[in-house]
Amino acid sequence: MILLRATFLSLLTGLLTVAAPTQAQQTPLTQQFAGSTILLTNGDTLRGPVTLRRDQDVLMMAQADGTVTTLSAVAINSFAVKGEDRDSRRPTGYYDNFYDARAGYYYGNPMFSSRRSEPSDLNRVRVFRTFRWNRGNDYSDFKSPAFFEQLSNGPRMLLRRESLMQRTVPTSTAYGGYGYGNPYGPGRYMGTYTEMKDDFFLATPTGDVIALRNPKKDLLSVFRAQSKQIEQYAKQNQLSFTVARELAFIVNYANSLVKE
């Protein structure tokens, strides 16, 4: 009996090890852009190359004298950037064109009745706006300024915040792995890969930010009276609620159904 129990526990431990979930760790995302136009809260406008620190919500702009000006979200109303120096850790084909979506076009519009499949272009203009946000703490009334990328038109705008996630996952090898320096056991090692994570939000006409943790469920909750039409529209056009560009057009369509 003791031997059978020990064998069972050994097998169970092995199964848990093989099925161990992927671990994720957020790493700072810094993006450099060759050009920008920044509208400050005091009405001034700045232009030039910038570095965007996503984790700190700041822009850093190099000056002619060699100094660097750091602008926090509290000083910025909105900004547009282009010409990103692509991070080699990010997947290719990631850059979508949201120009049509920001202009308010949606699938079903006679002018844009078909999907526009376009190659990646780092020179496409990306628009960011500053909103006061509770940083995901739904139980706190404290809100601080943060940068959100605008993906759709209004009056309810689809917003996005990106983060860089480094994931580690147990990986087995057919041969080897028995030598020194492998703390994960014979034939096993920890593989790593990096991916971009999109967090979606909806900005209301009053400037509030609603987190779309479950994009389909939460979006349909906001547009409750139009939910059936929105679901039918997404199904007919084969649009996903989790793909940024497609969700942007779903939001535009939802806006078109609401009479303010």
Phi and psi in degrees as a GROMACS rama.xvg file:
@    title "Ramachandran Plot"
@    xaxis  label "Phi"
@    yaxis  label "Psi"
@TYPE xy
-62.5871  -40.3169  ILE-2
-65.533  -42.2345  LEU-3
-63.9589  -40.9689  LEU-4
-64.3254  -41.8859  ARG-5
-64.4932  -39.7598  ALA-6
-64.9631  -42.364  THR-7
-61.8401  -44.4018  PHE-8
-64.407  -37.4055  LEU-9
-64.0072  -43.6815  SER-10
-65.2686  -40.9958  LEU-11
-62.933  -42.0651  LEU-12
-62.4739  -40.2189  THR-13
-64.3422  -41.0302  GLY-14
-65.0741  -40.6062  LEU-15
-65.4373  -35.6056  LEU-16
-67.292  -43.5976  THR-17
-65.9859  -36.5223  VAL-18
-93.6123  16.2553  ALA-19
-57.951  133.632  ALA-20
-71.1517  154.543  PRO-21
-65.5997  133.048  THR-22
-97.3251  140.661  GLN-23
-123.971  141.527  ALA-24
-137.055  125.237  GLN-25
-76.2007  132.676  GLN-26
-116.684  148.917  THR-27
-57.6344  134.428  PRO-28
-108.215  115.444  LEU-29
-117.535  128.147  THR-30
-123.128  137.395  GLN-31
-112.726  133.215  GLN-32
-124.391  138.764  PHE-33
-72.6001  -25.4689  ALA-34
-144.032  150.39  GLY-35
-156.313  155.157  SER-36
-128.43  119.084  THR-37
-116.91  123.278  ILE-38
-99.9235  114.613  LEU-39
-82.649  161.74  LEU-40
-67.7989  -22.0881  THR-41
-85.5382  2.20013  ASN-42
98.0854  -13.8072  GLY-43
-73.3759  157.985  ASP-44
-125.168  133.193  THR-45
-117.976  148.616  LEU-46
-138.182  145.044  ARG-47
145.816  176.555  GLY-48
-64.263  142.885  PRO-49
-140.138  159.343  VAL-50
-117.042  128.893  THR-51
-105.904  119.74  LEU-52
-97.3057  104.503  ARG-53
-66.3053  -38.6888  ARG-54
-70.6524  -23.3211  ASP-55
-108.544  -7.19355  GLN-56
54.3166  53.8375  ASP-57
-135.729  152.934  VAL-58
-111.997  138.159  LEU-59
-119.336  125.21  MET-60
-121.921  124.648  MET-61
-75.7525  137.698  ALA-62
-101.139  165.559  GLN-63
-63.0799  -28.8211  ALA-64
-85.3751  5.71484  ASP-65
94.2103  -8.90879  GLY-66
-81.2191  165.614  THR-67
-122.25  126.117  VAL-68
-94.5627  125.891  THR-69
-104.576  124.849  THR-70
-115.297  121.547  LEU-71
-87.4954  167.154  SER-72
-61.5707  -28.5801  ALA-73
-65.5743  -22.4835  VAL-74
-96.1334  -3.72483  ALA-75
-118.287  131.837  ILE-76
-85.893  -47.713  ASN-77
-164.602  164.305  SER-78
-157.013  154.032  PHE-79
-123.466  140.304  ALA-80
-134.185  158.625  VAL-81
-157.703  167.3  LYS-82
72.1157  51.7958  GLY-83
-72.0333  137.91  GLU-84
-81.0968  98.0372  ASP-85
-62.1875  132.282  ARG-86
-72.2165  122.73  ASP-87
-63.9371  -17.1922  SER-88
-78.9754  -15.1035  ARG-89
-85.474  149.324  ARG-90
-68.1339  151.416  PRO-91
-75.9993  161.899  THR-92
70.3275  20.1793  GLY-93
-87.3014  -22.0531  TYR-94
-86.7276  113.673  TYR-95
-98.3037  158.616  ASP-96
-100.781  113.59  ASN-97
-102.189  16.2617  PHE-98
-60.0272  -48.4493  TYR-99
-61.5235  -42.8151  ASP-100
-65.0155  -41.1945  ALA-101
-67.0837  -25.4729  ARG-102
-81.0816  -11.94  ALA-103
101.495  4.55476  GLY-104
-76.2766  151.581  TYR-105
-146.285  157.226  TYR-106
-59.6169  132.897  TYR-107
113.009  -23.9123  GLY-108
-65.9162  129.341  ASN-109
-52.7318  -30.3812  PRO-110
-77.8273  -21.6507  MET-111
-136.659  55.0518  PHE-112
-77.6418  -17.7626  SER-113
-115.57  157.461  SER-114
-67.4919  145.327  ARG-115
-106.933  104.078  ARG-116
-93.166  112.95  SER-117
-126.39  147.526  GLU-118
-71.0457  161.605  PRO-119
-64.7535  140.648  SER-120
-145.65  111.416  ASP-121
-71.0825  -10.5015  LEU-122
-91.6129  2.97404  ASN-123
-68.2603  142.735  ARG-124
-78.7223  131.441  VAL-125
-114.551  135.454  ARG-126
-111.968  132.175  VAL-127
-123.01  144.155  PHE-128
-130.196  153.567  ARG-129
-98.7781  127.939  THR-130
-130.687  150.808  PHE-131
-80.9625  133.473  ARG-132
-142.432  147.163  TRP-133
-86.7229  10.1038  ASN-134
60.2467  30.3838  ARG-135
84.2576  1.34262  GLY-136
-93.8071  93.4183  ASN-137
-67.1191  -14.737  ASP-138
-98.6351  10.0058  TYR-139
-118.227  140.225  SER-140
-89.2691  -7.11465  ASP-141
-78.4735  127.285  PHE-142
-127.773  138.15  LYS-143
-125.787  154.043  SER-144
-64.2834  139.176  PRO-145
-147.364  155.249  ALA-146
-87.7849  135.267  PHE-147
-132.123  137.257  PHE-148
-82.4922  131.509  GLU-149
-85.4721  121.551  GLN-150
-106.409  -25.1285  LEU-151
-130.534  178.76  SER-152
-86.3254  -179.75  ASN-153
-101.015  -166.787  GLY-154
-75.0837  -19.3251  PRO-155
-103.938  111.565  ARG-156
-96.3822  137.702  MET-157
-79.8106  128.223  LEU-158
-119.095  159.804  LEU-159
-141.699  142.846  ARG-160
-122.463  131.198  ARG-161
-104.107  149.217  GLU-162
-142.246  152.57  SER-163
-100.126  119.767  LEU-164
-111.758  126.463  MET-165
-101.655  122.06  GLN-166
-112.378  140.607  ARG-167
-117.877  138.442  THR-168
-141.052  135.297  VAL-169
-61.5698  133.236  PRO-170
-130.847  140.175  THR-171
-104.937  152.135  SER-172
-117.126  145.028  THR-173
-68.9558  -34.7126  ALA-174
-134.961  161.22  TYR-175
76.9144  -167.106  GLY-176
83.7521  7.80194  GLY-177
-95.9156  -5.97202  TYR-178
-81.3567  -172.831  GLY-179
-70.876  160.596  TYR-180
86.2956  4.80782  GLY-181
-111.304  95.4663  ASN-182
-76.5404  -5.18281  PRO-183
-97.1709  4.86911  TYR-184
101.565  163.495  GLY-185
-58.9867  131.447  PRO-186
76.4263  10.1986  GLY-187
-133.044  147.638  ARG-188
-151.706  169.615  TYR-189
-99.2443  112.233  MET-190
-85.6584  153.707  GLY-191
-131.66  148.72  THR-192
-151.013  159.17  TYR-193
-118.468  138.983  THR-194
-142.583  158.178  GLU-195
-89.5048  139.443  MET-196
-114.109  128.128  LYS-197
-100.074  129.023  ASP-198
-113.898  124.12  ASP-199
-100.823  149.744  PHE-200
-143.338  163.493  PHE-201
-126.168  123.832  LEU-202
-92.3596  129.943  ALA-203
-87.2854  164.302  THR-204
-58.2839  -23.328  PRO-205
-88.9122  -1.11288  THR-206
95.0846  3.35561  GLY-207
-76.2172  155.355  ASP-208
-118.446  122.284  VAL-209
-107.071  123.968  ILE-210
-75.2314  131.566  ALA-211
-103.28  74.126  LEU-212
-66.9862  -40.1462  ARG-213
-113.68  92.7652  ASN-214
-50.6934  -45.4006  PRO-215
-67.9977  -52.1436  LYS-216
-61.5352  -46.5376  LYS-217
-71.8353  -36.0005  ASP-218
-68.2533  -43.694  LEU-219
-65.4537  -28.011  LEU-220
-67.6585  -38.0313  SER-221
-67.9784  -44.0999  VAL-222
-100.671  56.8929  PHE-223
-60.0303  -44.4902  ARG-224
-68.0904  -22.8757  ALA-225
-108.156  10.786  GLN-226
-60.2563  -41.7174  SER-227
-65.1297  -41.6112  LYS-228
-64.3892  -39.9517  GLN-229
-66.2123  -44.8691  ILE-230
-61.4146  -42.1529  GLU-231
-65.5265  -40.5706  GLN-232
-62.355  -45.889  TYR-233
-64.8673  -38.5843  ALA-234
-67.8261  -45.0089  LYS-235
-63.5993  -34.6417  GLN-236
-98.2931  5.10722  ASN-237
53.5744  50.4465  GLN-238
-103.365  138.76  LEU-239
-97.7327  141.757  SER-240
-80.3762  -4.68337  PHE-241
-112.118  -3.99566  THR-242
-97.0425  124.046  VAL-243
-53.6497  -53.1495  ALA-244
-63.4651  -40.6544  ARG-245
-71.4062  -37.9077  GLU-246
-64.6723  -33.3614  LEU-247
-61.8451  -40.7422  ALA-248
-73.6866  -29.8096  PHE-249
-64.3728  -42.0999  ILE-250
-64.5177  -40.869  VAL-251
-61.75  -41.4783  ASN-252
-64.2052  -42.7649  TYR-253
-59.3533  -42.1162  ALA-254
-61.0409  -35.9911  ASN-255
-67.903  -18.1652  SER-256
-88.4372  -13.591  LEU-257
-95.8708  128.804  VAL-258
-99.2579  109.406  LYS-259
